């Protein structure tokens, strides 16, 4: 689906009636999250709090809190972590219509350390998980009626060969149904055999998308280009209509239809946890696109929500409701 981005000047878009919003499908692996309650090596921590994590899940939560219908496509084990995830989805308004539960494999989980500076240490326990065993047959059985958007990241395709093939099939089905496809590379080098295969595979997926959302450092790895404009041109030359490059503290660069520009980062008083910033950014961008805002406004909303998220601990706890988003915009700082 090719979106004609309109020139909207207001970041705080009026509430869009639910019936006029398209359903947004996300595919990925949600995991149990155990967060350390005190600093130290993970093997030395005595107390953890439990939550739910996963890049695509975070985006789904962010979209739901902004009033959009988010459907999460995944497989869960019939176990306590899987049931916790289903409860969390229900509590956050994320639709479970596309979730499959199996007793043949367990739900993955992760442990996250506590730190006052930089990114926390993370350990994953997801090999052979229920989600990693998703197949093209699972995707073929999905009812995508009424769905207008699909969001994919580069994480789930790296989990297993069957997950990669399932993602390819889902993107093909989405294109056949004229759904708008967005792709966030979300590089996880540790999940790939080598960088060459990661770059080749993720660029092939990106070329099937309408909108690509790389970070500046990710873009340099994927395209071998140095600037945001060059990264965007790389994808435009390969058929991608729209590109937003995340610039961290420098904001975001957007490019579509021969037009481009940069939006500044949203001011933050104190950074608490950087994990989830990119997912908050994606939720802001996708919600704005679904509401018909311009790509520049989508990038602006992305920077705001990304900034709000990093002022909270946890992967998605800070993702705002529409009222919280508008309050932050009015305040001009979070």
Secondary structure, DSSP 4 states (H G I P E B T S, - for coil): ----------SSPPPPPGGGSPEEEEE---EEEEEESSSS-GGG---EEEEEE-HHHHHHHHHHHTT--EEEEEEEESSHHHHHHHHHHHHTT-B-TTEEEESSSPPPEEEE---SSSPPPEEEE-TT-TGGG--HHHHHT---TTEEEEEEETTHHHH-HHHHHHHHHHHHHHHHTT-EEEEE----GGGSS-HHHHHHHHHHHHTT-SEE--BHHHHHHHH---SHHHHHHHHHTTT-SEEEEE-GGG-EEEEETTEEEEEPPPP-S-----TTHHHHHHHHHHHHHHTT--HHHHHHHHHHHHHHHTTSSSSSTTPPPHHHHHHHHHHT--
